[in-house]
Amino acid sequence: MSRLRFLLGVKTDPIEYRYSYEWLFQLMAEEGAHFAQLGTFFELYSLPDAYFLDLRETAERCGVRISSVFTAHRELGGFMRPEIGWQATARRNYERLIDVAALLGADAVGSSPGSVLRDGMFFKDDAIQMYMVHMKELMQYAHEKGVGWLTIEPMSCLAEPPTLPLEITSMMHDLEEFWRSHVNSSSRVGLCVDVAHGYADRNRQVVFDSAELIDVGVPFIREIHLKNTDEAFDATFGFGPDDRARGTVDVSAVKAYLQGRASELLVDDLVGYLEIGGPKTGRDYSDEKLEESLRQSLRYLAKAWSTAD
């Protein structure tokens, strides 16, 4: 494998309903973040193809590539729900998300697998199996559409697999084995690891920290979410000066660790997407603070994460 490069991007969630994509793409380009992960929004699944072709053109005009598409609202969790209609709806929407990625020229489409209801935890093993059946079929659908990768995000609670190391490895090995058996007819599955995810139990005791989850995920990492958090993975925020003072995520240390295991990674170019919600949405006293928040975080990440040219 050639020298691992660390590239910088932004997941588009924080502008939802308050700034245009052109505004965001211009800001990103100015700060050296040239890769966008399109976060989903409610209208995405119904908008016409022409909208996404225009969006792709807008990004390219600003010097940004929409390289990934990823859910923002856990809205594809229906694969783990036994009630009538949930799996079919999730399947239809996931296929549309793949269609959108193809229109945008994105390399990857991802989501968290879903959630088992807290009063239905007994259903978890069956729920995972239902998800895996759909995922293998979606790997084939993605291949037909020319989208090379699907990605899974490890989460932070027992109701949202995969969270535990064994869940991560067993699910990924199963999907990798399926891909190797259908290499000419299916796209590959990788992980979208989040540096701010870990598992803390109901007493807020950390059972597996983010470093341990990254460790088991290394052979499957395709892309990564960059954000800050506290000791129990509760609040999430960015990398401004005040955020770094209260946060626990050391991006430079994550980069160094991955660099040391570069030969095990699936990619030569690893895009880290800043994933923050930004200040409170829909207030005249907060919406205008988004620009400063994004710029502060991106300037920090340009030094802590990006590979110098």
Secondary structure, DSSP 8 states (H G I E B T S, - for coil): ----EEEEEEESGGGTTTS-HHHHHHHHHHTT--EEEEE--GGGGTS-HHHHHHHHHHHHHTT-EEEEEE-SSSTTGGGG--STTHHHHHHHHHHHHHHHHHHHT-SEEEE------GGGGGGHHHHHHHHHHHHHHHHHHHHHHT--EEEE---SSTTSSS-SHHHHHHHHHHHHHHHHHTTTT--EEEEEEETT--EE-TTS-EEE-HHHHHHHHGGGEEEEEE-EE-TTS-SEE--SHHHHHH----HHHHHHHHHHTGGGSS-SEEEEEE----S-TT-TTTGGGHHHHHHHHHHHHHHHTS---
